[in-house]
């Protein structure tokens, strides 16, 4: 995709600053999203899907989440 210009900016980074429960299994994670060397504060809603034992790492739990996030390209 031309917007990302992956050859010049090969990495997108998200650093969480916290999260909060909105209702039931619905949460929002807040953090800094960096695209094309520009960092913006974002809030991303997600639905907690549960936890299970990691199938290949005994004693390790993994969590599932459903996330849909659309960023406005003109923000970066």
C-alpha positions as CSV (number, residue, x, y, z in Angstrom):
1,X,0.0,0.0,0.0
2,X,1.4,3.4,-1.0
3,X,0.3,5.2,2.2
4,X,2.7,3.1,4.4
5,X,5.7,3.5,2.1
6,X,7.2,0.3,3.6
7,X,10.5,0.5,1.9
8,X,11.2,3.9,3.6
9,X,9.3,3.1,6.9
10,X,9.5,-0.7,7.4
11,X,8.1,-0.6,11.0
12,X,4.9,0.4,12.7
13,X,5.0,0.4,16.5
14,X,2.3,0.5,19.2
15,X,3.3,1.0,22.8
16,X,0.5,0.6,25.3
17,X,0.1,3.1,28.1
18,X,-2.9,1.3,29.8
19,X,-6.3,-0.1,29.3
20,X,-9.7,0.1,30.8
21,X,-12.8,-2.1,30.9
22,X,-15.8,-0.5,29.3
23,X,-18.4,-3.2,29.9
24,X,-18.4,-7.0,30.1
25,X,-15.7,-8.3,27.8
26,X,-15.3,-4.9,26.1
27,X,-12.1,-2.9,26.7
28,X,-10.1,0.0,25.3
29,X,-6.3,-0.1,25.1
30,X,-4.6,3.3,25.0
31,X,-1.1,4.0,23.7
32,X,1.2,5.5,21.3
33,X,1.0,4.5,17.6
34,X,4.0,5.3,15.5
35,X,3.7,5.2,11.7
36,X,6.2,6.8,9.4
37,X,8.2,8.1,12.4
38,X,5.2,10.1,13.6
39,X,3.7,9.1,17.0
40,X,0.1,9.7,17.9
41,X,-1.9,8.9,21.0
42,X,-4.7,6.4,20.1
43,X,-7.4,4.4,21.9
44,X,-8.3,1.1,20.4
45,X,-11.4,-0.9,21.4
46,X,-11.2,-4.6,21.7
47,X,-13.2,-7.6,22.9
48,X,-11.6,-10.1,25.3
49,X,-12.1,-13.6,24.0
50,X,-10.6,-15.6,26.8
51,X,-7.5,-17.4,27.9
52,X,-6.0,-20.9,27.4
53,X,-2.8,-22.8,27.9
54,X,-0.2,-22.2,25.3
55,X,-0.1,-25.4,23.1
56,X,3.7,-25.5,22.9
57,X,4.9,-23.7,26.1
58,X,3.8,-25.7,29.1
59,X,2.8,-23.5,32.0
60,X,2.2,-20.4,29.9
61,X,-1.2,-18.8,29.4
62,X,-2.2,-16.9,26.3
63,X,-5.1,-14.5,25.8
64,X,-7.3,-13.9,22.8
65,X,-8.8,-10.6,21.7
66,X,-10.8,-9.3,18.7
67,X,-9.6,-5.9,17.5
68,X,-10.8,-3.8,14.6
69,X,-9.1,-0.5,14.2
70,X,-9.2,1.9,11.3
71,X,-6.8,4.7,11.3
72,X,-7.4,7.9,9.3
73,X,-4.4,8.1,6.8
74,X,-4.2,11.9,7.1
75,X,-3.3,11.5,10.8
76,X,0.2,10.4,9.8
